[in-house]
Amino acid sequence: MPAMLRNLAQRLGMMAHSFDGGIHPQQHKVSASLHSEACPLASLYTLPMKMHIGSPCSPIVAVGERVLRGQKIAKSEGYLSVPVHAPTSGRILRIEKAAIPHPSGMGIPSIVIEADGDDNEEQILEPINDWHNTDPALLRERVRMCGLAGLGGAVFPTFIKLVQDSRFAIETVILNGIECEPWLTNDHRLMLEYADDILSGLAIMMHMVKTASAIIAIEENKADAALVMREALAARDDMAEVRVVVLPTRYPQGSEKQLIYSLTGREVSAGKLPIHIGVLCLNVGTTRAVYQAVVKAKALTERMVTISGDAIAQPGNLRVRIGTPMRYLFGLRGLENFTGVRILHGGPMMGELLRHPDVPVVKSTNGMLAMREASFMGAHTQEQACIRCGHCSEACPSSLVPNLLVDQCRSDQFEKAEAYNLFDCIECGACSYVCPSNIPLVHYFRYGKGQIAQQRREKVFAEASRERSEYRDQRKERDKQALAAKRKSVRKTHAPKVEVVKENGPTTATDVVNNDKLNKGNIE
Amino acid sequence: MMGLLYALLSLGAFALLAGVVLAVAQKVFHVEGDPMVDKVDALLPQTQCGQCGYPGCKPYATAVASEGAEVNHCVPGGERTMLAIADLMGVEPKALEQEATAPMVAFVREDECIGCTLCIKACPVDAIIGAPKQYHTVLAAHCTGCELCVEPCPVDCIDMLVKPELIEHWAWPLPKTRRSKLGHERRENHAGHA
């Protein structure tokens, strides 16, 4: 249906709201019917100091120290950050740079724990069973302390979303159980197996943000999950205003802004958060983690991970400790030889292609896919010229014009690309998927965004350098004048005597420090 | 005859009025300095390295804006800066004489430093701290990698190191496809010919 007609029908209430565009990739949800299993303990765990969006943590343990499961091993630095906890009991083997699941293949400081196999748990936190009568601010602190970050993949610190500020009133809580990425089934299994935990987590969050209305959004292809959630809902008496909404299967239905539009008909403006329109949107996995943090007093040390892909003989859903080596996990599933196999961290649409499996499972790891080289999109295709078919514009869920943007990014016309709202791109990859000319559009957009970010950083640095250099020039000028004045006075008193004075006064430590203070605000 | 007089008088009065308005406007809207200098300066990387042959970024900006200096002298700025300046000045882009190197940062080998303060005086952005007969050290966050401190050091204890790459600053490269490579070549040729 033409977009204009659909828009009109939606406005008149004749049709449910739905985001623009989207695609229907093959589902491949082969692991959907497989019950989750606990992953056996590994011998080594690697905990990167940054598994969330925000500033990195700093270690609070020393090499050789013994730690227990759930013990805090790194503290958050700055507001936008959450601490890191030990996934099992053991000894701190080393603290060093280690590779993380990132397309660059680079590493960040990490803590490596040698497991002792006993898996002893630390019990410091008290369970809060009476959360109905607990101050939301206390619950929020508990969520922060337990290291919760969005488990859907974006790993935004959860406590920040559970805002306690009268300026932001939350009307609706949305539970995201969409899981629109092909292959991934971890949220699906969570809803089937832990429906009660999820609902308890939802109830806690509704108490925290003081709202009675919530929507649990599930995609059509998970009808069994919708059924289970509805039954679990009916069994509870405190959730009368909570609805389960089944949305049509369409990628990227699970993207936050698109989902909110589909459910409420309201758009989150560019650069804004759902909170600005009174919506709190959380993944089902995060919701369960909230329940575990509050009622079970457990820090985030485990998550559900789908392990699948056409190079995996036995796909499955595993409850994996954070920090477990991926090579070990693939080994458990019978994959040991990685030649001719590509590894994805996350789903095939938005996941990151990894250079090697020697990285740990982190908080954002919703799935690990091993794909045969041959079945990889782009492996046997060649980029062709754009034929202006407009498929990408139709597929874009953010209503952008990818075929224009790609030219601007390719030719480094970044101001233009920004003017055409490059930063509204959610990098879902729908444009690349539909392109008949095999143009890797989303890759160009990532390139463009990266270049713009780099230029901005350079600009800030240049500005700071200019200020420092100007300050130095001023100081030199001041010293020169002071010297001249001194000479003058010296000449007056001892007229014939010739005074030898150094050209410039040495830079004093205070000057440097002053300059440093002057520029502190501008660096980063 | 009267018609001619009216015409002369009215035109004369208008010219007088316009003259007064222009005179006032010149005083009221007077701009200190050359705005072009600041615009060019804003495009430069502010390393203050002097590789352009001028004693700093501002002097080079002045030379470009008002003395007609070439736009291709800024080495650390690379092609992007050259193109931006050429675009601003409305002149043809010119090929760079020297390739830009990877961003560097100075490092003082502290056990060899004799504390002479010569490098401190040479640093254009006050990024070295220290006192006479004390070790000096470079504030890496402020160092522009200009290398001006290397020459004055009497004991050669300053190394220029490649700035470590941070994962937060990592950016996606252009996709490696045949077409984009062609595009690159086309752009390079374009810049070369011009």
Interface residues (C-beta under 8 A of the other chain):
Chain A: I100 H102 P103 S104 M106 G107 I108 Q382 E383 Q384 A385 R410 S411 D412 I439 P440 H443 Y444 R446 Y447 K449 G450 Q451 A453 Q454 R457 E458 F461 A462 E463 A464 S465 R466 R468 S469 Y471 R472 N504 P506 T507 A509 D511 V512 V513 N515 D516 N519 I523 E524
Chain B: D41 L44 P45 Q46 T47 Q48 G56 C57 R80 T117 I120 K121 P124 V125 D126 A127 I128 I129 G130 A131 P132 L139 A141 H142 T144 E165 I167 H169 W170 A171 W172 P173 L174 P175 T177 R178 R179 S180 G183 R187
